[in-house]
Amino acid sequence: MKLIYKYHRMTAKVSGFGITEYRFEKLHEIIDGYASEGWRYASWIPVLQRGNGYIEEIDLVFEKEKVES
């Protein structure tokens, strides 16, 4: 079985005053959308992390079996 991968870059929405919040919005909708196209959610990879430890960008990783032609 040979797998192919697709990556979806997401940037956190930063909000708050005094206490900063980092949120990745619409995660469920994005995962459900890829699933409806036959992709399986596999993992996530931190791409950009601030010095304070907050992760600002991630890649969602999707996989599916490669169809040999």
Secondary structure, DSSP 8 states (H G I E B T S, - for coil): --EEEEEEEEE-EEE-SSS-EEE-TTHHHHHHHHHHTT-EEEEEEEEEE-TTS-EEEEEEEEEEE----
